Amino acid sequence: MQRSILEAIREGEWDFEPEQIKDTMFDSTVALPGTEEKLSVLAERAKRGLPLWHSSDRLCYEERSE
């Protein structure tokens, strides 16, 4: 598991830079921005040490979900 920014903050490592993680290593979401569902996805990503944003995350209402 990747070390998260939250762990680094708890440990006082203020210059922490996470390792780059490819989009293929974690799932995108169809949750709409600003919804509780999207916030939950972002919180889980942060806990797991993943990037908050995925290039295939849904950006607006008009985008179709699969």
C-alpha positions in Angstrom: 0.0 0.0 0.0 1.2 3.5 -0.8 2.0 5.9 2.0 -0.6 8.7 2.1 -0.3 12.4 2.6 -2.3 12.0 5.8 0.4 9.6 7.2 3.1 12.0 6.2 1.4 14.9 8.0 0.9 12.8 11.1 4.6 12.1 11.1 5.5 15.7 10.6 7.0 15.2 7.1 6.0 18.5 5.6 7.9 18.1 2.3 6.3 14.8 1.4 5.7 14.1 -2.3 3.7 10.9 -3.1 4.9 8.5 -5.7 3.3 8.9 -9.2 0.6 6.3 -9.7 -0.8 5.5 -13.1 -4.6 5.7 -13.7 -4.5 2.0 -14.5 -3.7 1.2 -10.9 -7.0 2.5 -9.5 -10.6 2.9 -10.7 -12.3 6.0 -12.0 -15.8 7.0 -10.7 -19.0 8.1 -12.3 -20.0 10.0 -9.2 -20.9 13.7 -9.9 -18.5 16.3 -8.6 -19.7 17.8 -5.3 -21.9 14.9 -4.3 -21.5 12.9 -1.2 -20.7 9.8 -3.3 -17.8 11.7 -5.0 -16.5 13.0 -1.6 -16.5 9.5 -0.3 -14.5 8.3 -3.3 -12.0 11.1 -2.7 -11.7 10.4 1.0 -11.1 6.7 0.3 -8.4 7.5 -2.3 -6.7 9.8 0.2 -6.8 7.1 2.9 -5.3 4.6 0.5 -2.5 7.0 -0.6 -3.9 7.3 -4.1 -4.2 10.4 -6.3 -7.5 12.2 -5.7 -8.1 12.7 -9.4 -8.4 10.1 -12.1 -8.3 11.2 -15.7 -11.5 9.2 -16.4 -13.5 10.5 -13.5 -16.9 12.0 -14.4 -16.6 15.8 -14.7 -20.2 16.9 -15.4 -23.8 15.9 -15.5 -23.8 15.6 -19.3 -21.2 12.8 -19.4 -22.8 9.4 -19.6 -22.0 6.8 -17.0 -21.1 3.3 -18.3 
